[in-house]
């Protein structure tokens, strides 16, 4: 008898690639098609067209293996993003200060708008028993998130990863996501689904300790290991195994801290030496599997939690409020921060547009909210649609605001290194 997992992978990967090709044809990143494939495979499309087969293929008891594979894909991809990140020639302090302006303002402005629209959404979208303030703070976190991995993929496709704008956007997205996840941890504590405020402070202390260990202990340790046993930048089997041990250990720690495994994966990748040969070697071995095989699984799992009831009655009005708060908050907040960091208005608006992409990380956030009981399937569906639409908008807005002279060229904080770009066509 054929394994359900294997058949699920056939359907998910084939649907994701076909949708990706269709979206590429109209000038959108393939990742948008992969996100759309998740909704197509959910109950609103596939489930409506073939309910019996859909229920058999994606039976609840068969989804645990898919969930594990999806987490593995996120961890591997964020590891590559961390390895690829290049430090500023002016020093990390200048880059961190600029990214701080963008990251903080691109969180605070949409947070404020998320709280502002909550009185209109809570009566119809909050599940029974969910109080106003937990719901409002969750909406604030949902508005504030930026999809770090998707932003990285968009920058790769535009050959902007090593430009000043690209480096600023990546650093800002990391800061924004960290702040949003801290807020999300507070929400979980407020609704009594976590370990209370003690758990909230445990997250902060644990993250600080992890950063100190990663950059104070693991960074020099792995630098010596690679210098001695991978002099050509290509790690052998034992060295590669050591890298995976460090990667999964850091991911496990942040997962235990309730900050999600992707943050530990990124931190470990960022601590490795900035060696272009190492980057190419790791990308060739890891990135194709993560992007083509594993990440579409996460989108498919998100699509299974959607419901068509979200668009009945006042649902479209609620979607309009959510979209307005999400887009205005991110673009305006990100642009204001970039202006304070010294960019011109057009480049600042381009940074704000990049911060508006939410896809992957938004799905993680709203799944946490659904599991914790602070939102139901209707709110989950509307927020998922918002995540897709804001990500669809990113490419056109970036093209609108970005000056031709900015694409791509050497930036103040990074050199354009075409030979280090990893699969820019993906």
ChimeraX attribute file (.defattr): number of C-alpha atoms within 10 A of each C-alpha:
attribute: neighborCount
match mode: 1-to-1
recipient: residues
	/A:1	3
	/A:2	6
	/A:3	8
	/A:4	16
	/A:5	15
	/A:6	10
	/A:7	12
	/A:8	18
	/A:9	16
	/A:10	12
	/A:11	13
	/A:12	23
	/A:13	20
	/A:14	16
	/A:15	21
	/A:16	29
	/A:17	19
	/A:18	15
	/A:19	22
	/A:20	22
	/A:21	18
	/A:22	16
	/A:23	19
	/A:24	15
	/A:25	11
	/A:26	8
	/A:27	11
	/A:28	20
	/A:29	25
	/A:30	24
	/A:31	30
	/A:32	21
	/A:33	23
	/A:34	28
	/A:35	28
	/A:36	22
	/A:37	26
	/A:38	27
	/A:39	24
	/A:40	20
	/A:41	24
	/A:42	23
	/A:43	21
	/A:44	18
	/A:45	17
	/A:46	17
	/A:47	17
	/A:48	14
	/A:49	11
	/A:50	11
	/A:51	14
	/A:52	10
	/A:53	12
	/A:54	17
	/A:55	13
	/A:56	11
	/A:57	16
	/A:58	20
	/A:59	11
	/A:60	10
	/A:61	7
	/A:62	15
	/A:63	15
	/A:64	11
	/A:65	11
	/A:66	19
	/A:67	15
	/A:68	13
	/A:69	17
	/A:70	21
	/A:71	17
	/A:72	19
	/A:73	24
	/A:74	23
	/A:75	24
	/A:76	26
	/A:77	26
	/A:78	26
	/A:79	28
	/A:80	24
	/A:81	24
	/A:82	21
	/A:83	25
	/A:84	26
	/A:85	22
	/A:86	19
	/A:87	15
	/A:88	20
	/A:89	13
	/A:90	11
	/A:91	10
	/A:92	13
	/A:93	10
	/A:94	14
	/A:95	21
	/A:96	17
	/A:97	15
	/A:98	22
	/A:99	25
	/A:100	22
	/A:101	21
	/A:102	32
	/A:103	32
	/A:104	21
	/A:105	23
	/A:106	33
	/A:107	30
	/A:108	22
	/A:109	23
	/A:110	29
	/A:111	27
	/A:112	19
	/A:113	21
	/A:114	27
	/A:115	21
	/A:116	15
	/A:117	18
	/A:118	23
	/A:119	14
	/A:120	13
	/A:121	22
	/A:122	19
	/A:123	11
	/A:124	14
	/A:125	22
	/A:126	22
	/A:127	18
	/A:128	12
	/A:129	9
	/A:130	17
	/A:131	14
	/A:132	17
	/A:133	16
	/A:134	21
	/A:135	27
	/A:136	24
	/A:137	23
	/A:138	29
	/A:139	32
	/A:140	29
	/A:141	29
	/A:142	30
	/A:143	33
	/A:144	35
	/A:145	34
	/A:146	32
	/A:147	26
	/A:148	28
	/A:149	24
	/A:150	20
	/A:151	25
	/A:152	24
	/A:153	25
	/A:154	26
	/A:155	22
	/A:156	19
	/A:157	18
	/A:158	18
	/A:159	21
	/A:160	28
	/A:161	33
	/A:162	30
	/A:163	24
	/A:164	23
	/A:165	26
	/A:166	26
	/A:167	25
	/A:168	26
	/A:169	29
	/A:170	28
	/A:171	20
	/A:172	32
	/A:173	31
	/A:174	21
	/A:175	23
	/A:176	27
	/A:177	26
	/A:178	18
	/A:179	19
	/A:180	26
	/A:181	21
	/A:182	17
	/A:183	20
	/A:184	26
	/A:185	27
	/A:186	21
	/A:187	27
	/A:188	25
	/A:189	19
	/A:190	19
	/A:191	18
	/A:192	13
	/A:193	14
	/A:194	17
	/A:195	13
	/A:196	16
	/A:197	15
	/A:198	10
	/A:199	17
	/A:200	23
	/A:201	14
	/A:202	14
	/A:203	19
	/A:204	15
	/A:205	12
	/A:206	16
	/A:207	18
	/A:208	11
	/A:209	11
	/A:210	17
	/A:211	17
	/A:212	12
	/A:213	13
	/A:214	21
	/A:215	16
	/A:216	12
	/A:217	12
	/A:218	17
	/A:219	18
	/A:220	15
	/A:221	13
	/A:222	18
	/A:223	15
	/A:224	13
	/A:225	16
	/A:226	22
	/A:227	12
	/A:228	10
	/A:229	14
	/A:230	16
	/A:231	12
	/A:232	12
	/A:233	17
	/A:234	17
	/A:235	20
	/A:236	12
	/A:237	9
	/A:238	10
	/A:239	16
	/A:240	15
	/A:241	12
	/A:242	14
	/A:243	19
	/A:244	16
	/A:245	12
	/A:246	19
	/A:247	22
	/A:248	19
	/A:249	16
	/A:250	25
	/A:251	26
	/A:252	19
	/A:253	19
	/A:254	21
	/A:255	15
	/A:256	13
	/A:257	19
	/A:258	20
	/A:259	22
	/A:260	21
	/A:261	24
	/A:262	28
	/A:263	25
	/A:264	29
	/A:265	30
	/A:266	25
	/A:267	23
	/A:268	28
	/A:269	28
	/A:270	23
	/A:271	21
	/A:272	23
	/A:273	19
	/A:274	16
	/A:275	14
	/A:276	16
	/A:277	16
	/A:278	22
	/A:279	24
	/A:280	21
	/A:281	13
	/A:282	19
	/A:283	24
	/A:284	13
	/A:285	10
	/A:286	15
	/A:287	23
	/A:288	15
	/A:289	15
	/A:290	22
	/A:291	17
	/A:292	18
	/A:293	20
	/A:294	26
	/A:295	26
	/A:296	26
	/A:297	27
	/A:298	25
	/A:299	25
	/A:300	28
	/A:301	22
	/A:302	22
	/A:303	25
	/A:304	20
	/A:305	20
	/A:306	24
	/A:307	19
	/A:308	15
	/A:309	12
	/A:310	20
	/A:311	15
	/A:312	10
	/A:313	9
	/A:314	11
	/A:315	19
	/A:316	13
	/A:317	14
	/A:318	20
	/A:319	19
	/A:320	13
	/A:321	17
	/A:322	23
	/A:323	20
	/A:324	15
	/A:325	22
	/A:326	29
	/A:327	22
	/A:328	17
	/A:329	27
	/A:330	33
	/A:331	25
	/A:332	22
	/A:333	28
	/A:334	35
	/A:335	29
	/A:336	22
	/A:337	26
	/A:338	31
	/A:339	19
	/A:340	13
	/A:341	19
	/A:342	11
	/A:343	18
	/A:344	13
	/A:345	15
	/A:346	16
	/A:347	20
	/A:348	27
	/A:349	26
	/A:350	27
	/A:351	34
	/A:352	30
	/A:353	30
	/A:354	34
	/A:355	35
	/A:356	34
	/A:357	33
	/A:358	31
	/A:359	28
	/A:360	26
	/A:361	23
	/A:362	25
	/A:363	24
	/A:364	17
	/A:365	20
	/A:366	26
	/A:367	20
	/A:368	18
	/A:369	22
	/A:370	17
	/A:371	11
	/A:372	18
	/A:373	19
	/A:374	28
	/A:375	24
	/A:376	23
	/A:377	21
	/A:378	22
	/A:379	27
	/A:380	24
	/A:381	24
	/A:382	24
	/A:383	24
	/A:384	25
	/A:385	20
	/A:386	24
	/A:387	27
	/A:388	22
	/A:389	18
	/A:390	22
	/A:391	29
	/A:392	21
	/A:393	16
	/A:394	24
	/A:395	20
	/A:396	13
	/A:397	18
	/A:398	20
	/A:399	14
	/A:400	14
	/A:401	17
	/A:402	19
	/A:403	13
	/A:404	10
	/A:405	7
	/A:406	14
	/A:407	14
	/A:408	20
	/A:409	17
	/A:410	15
	/A:411	18
	/A:412	15
	/A:413	21
	/A:414	23
	/A:415	18
	/A:416	17
	/A:417	15
	/A:418	13
	/A:419	9
	/A:420	18
	/A:421	20
	/A:422	23
	/A:423	14
	/A:424	16
	/A:425	13
	/A:426	16
